[in-house]
Amino acid sequence: MLKEMFYTGMGAAAFLKEKVEEEMKKMEEKGKIKSEDAKCFLDTIEQKGKEEDAKIKDKMKTILKEVIDELGLATKDDLQKLKEDLQSKI
């Protein structure tokens, strides 16, 4: 479910980006905006998107860690420690 929500959000963001680029191109062709300004605007939007993507990934990691803790599931670190403990006793 989380995976589907993530892909839906990413798809929506990609769709929105395409639409904004199309509108900016139309405005540029009509002379309502300079190509330099359009490029600057699109670069700014792209940077904001990357920042939001990083925030979302960090939030997802935090949520998943909380779920793992609540369910009492073993992590890689837990398994590695157990493996080391078993090897030291052999």
Secondary structure, DSSP 8 states (H G I E B T S, - for coil): -HHHHHHHHHHHHHHHHHHHHHHHHHHHHTTSS-HHHHHHHHHHHHHHHHHHHHHHHHHHHHHHHHHHHHHT---HHHHHHHHHHHHHH-
